[in-house]
Amino acid sequence: MKTWPFDIAPMTPVITTRQVLDDGLPILVVLHFLSDGSWGFLCGTADLEEDGEEVPLLELVNLDRTLLKIADLPRGWKAWRPARGKPWNSAINDADTLVETIGDTE
């Protein structure tokens, strides 16, 4: 990779879930929050605040290189896919708080 495509540095903490990190579930929902520009990388199955984990973005990119395809996701948007290996879709995200949207794939 010649240049880092995300709008944050590789070691910047981002939100994911315990299920992605510990159980190997795929990242199916990506949120780029309008309010502060932070990112969430979710499995779409977790809905409890205590399932949230912070890790460097680079760790998630190393787990799933397809995240590079959505690095230009604008603030206030979400990306989703039905399963690992399927194409990413994107749209404006109506919700802008992690607690309200963990597991929200609609």
C-alpha positions in Angstrom: 0.0 0.0 0.0 1.6 3.2 -1.2 -0.4 5.7 0.9 -2.8 5.2 3.8 -6.3 5.8 2.4 -8.2 6.5 5.6 -8.7 10.0 7.1 -7.1 8.8 10.4 -3.7 7.4 11.1 -3.2 3.6 11.1 -2.8 3.4 14.9 -5.8 5.6 15.7 -8.2 3.6 18.0 -11.5 2.6 16.4 -14.5 0.8 17.8 -15.2 -2.9 17.0 -16.8 -5.8 18.8 -15.5 -8.6 21.0 -17.2 -10.9 18.5 -15.0 -9.6 15.6 -11.8 -9.9 17.7 -12.4 -13.0 19.8 -14.9 -15.0 17.8 -13.7 -14.2 14.3 -17.0 -12.9 13.1 -16.7 -10.8 9.9 -17.0 -7.0 9.8 -20.4 -6.4 8.1 -21.2 -2.8 9.1 -18.9 0.2 9.1 -19.9 3.5 10.5 -18.1 6.8 9.9 -19.6 9.1 12.5 -20.6 12.6 11.5 -20.2 14.1 15.0 -16.5 13.4 15.6 -15.2 11.6 12.5 -14.6 8.4 14.5 -15.2 5.0 13.0 -17.0 1.8 14.0 -16.4 -1.7 12.5 -19.1 -4.0 13.6 -20.2 -7.6 13.0 -23.9 -6.8 13.0 -24.7 -9.3 15.8 -23.6 -7.4 18.9 -26.1 -5.0 20.6 -24.6 -4.6 24.0 -22.3 -1.7 25.0 -20.0 -4.1 26.8 -19.3 -5.9 23.5 -17.5 -2.8 22.2 -13.7 -2.9 22.0 -11.1 -0.2 20.9 -8.3 -1.3 18.7 -6.0 0.5 16.2 -7.5 0.7 12.8 -4.5 -1.0 11.3 -5.4 -4.2 13.3 -8.8 -4.4 11.6 -7.4 -3.6 8.1 -4.9 -6.5 8.7 -7.9 -8.8 9.5 -9.9 -7.6 6.5 -8.2 -6.0 3.6 -11.5 -5.2 1.9 -11.9 -2.3 4.4 -9.5 -0.4 2.2 -12.3 -0.3 -0.4 -14.4 1.8 1.8 -11.7 4.0 3.3 -13.3 7.0 1.5 -16.6 6.6 3.2 -17.8 10.1 4.1 -18.5 11.3 7.6 -22.1 10.5 8.5 -22.3 7.5 6.2 -22.4 3.7 6.8 -21.3 0.8 4.7 -22.6 -2.8 4.9 -22.5 -6.1 3.2 -24.6 -9.3 3.8 -21.6 -11.6 4.3 -17.8 -11.7 4.1 -16.7 -11.7 0.4 -19.8 -9.8 -0.7 -19.5 -6.2 -2.1 -19.9 -3.2 0.2 -22.9 -1.0 -0.1 -23.1 2.5 1.4 -25.6 5.2 2.3 -26.1 8.1 4.7 -26.3 6.9 8.3 -29.4 8.2 10.1 -28.0 7.3 13.5 -24.8 8.9 14.8 -24.1 7.2 18.2 -22.4 3.9 18.6 -24.6 2.6 21.4 -27.8 3.1 19.2 -26.3 1.5 16.1 -24.3 -1.5 17.2 -25.8 -4.3 15.3 -28.0 -2.1 13.1 -27.6 -3.2 9.5 -30.5 -1.4 8.1 
